[in-house]
């Protein structure tokens, strides 16, 4: 499905079912509703994947050790640009970047979000979409380490999700190429993590989140009632599900990652052997098994999963 990138604004129109349908999305830091964009301000783009997840950490050396103890392979070298240092990991074809920012360094959009997250103990600040087609150049972009090239430039977007930063980069690599290149860069994950199954996001208004994602060509696949007035909306790109939960009871933003393993018992044993507390695998609501690392890693809740027969809701 194609979305239309618009330099100036996002247009959202009501649908008969009470949800919303967007026709364009913003390449800027704020959304201004009710404006439109001319033909020369927009171009088609097809978002195909979540290319990477961005995690704010306080001290990169300690974070590298914590994630290693949880069983993740980590690239030996570090990327540094404008006061931000990045260590790279992978869950299949999705890169996970651990980012430390200097307290008085770069004042760009990524650095500001990283500092804000670090003040609250760190955590996922957002992600980068992988897109086909040409991307219009926005006033705000971030430089990140690349795979087939030394660096990539990702254009900052308005996510439509409070507390979440998103950007988009033009990707030329398919899922298998990204998987193989990340494995070569980071090594195999001793915890048997094979791919990123879920990103969980808490948001104050679920309808707004659905509208924002559909505006960039990512349809909502399913809505599920979870009780106490809360609902989950599910969006899928390649192997990864974006799960948005609302209304959020606490602070909105990214909550955690669910990672699919080939051997969940081995994932739990690996974490425990390194001194981390992890729950025993149990049946998951959606089928298969699930286990958790009890204490979040750099503010990121971690769940291990293993596939199995689906269960009815």
ABEGO torsion letter per residue (X at the ends): XBBBBBAABBBBBBBAAGBBBBABBBBBABBBBGBBBBAAABBBBBBABBABBBBBBABAAAAAAAAAAAGBBBBABBBBBGGBBBBBBBBEABBBBBBBBBAABBABAAAAAAAAAAAAGEEBAEBBBBBBEBBBBBABBBBBBBAABABBBBBBBBAGBBGBBBBBBBBABBAAAAAAAAAAAAEBBAAGBABBABBBBBBABAAAAAAAAAAAGBBBABBBBAEGGBBBBBBBBEABBBBBBOBBABBBEBABBBBBBABAAAAAAAAAAAGBBBBBBBBBAAEEBBBBBABBBGGBBBBBBBBBBBBBX
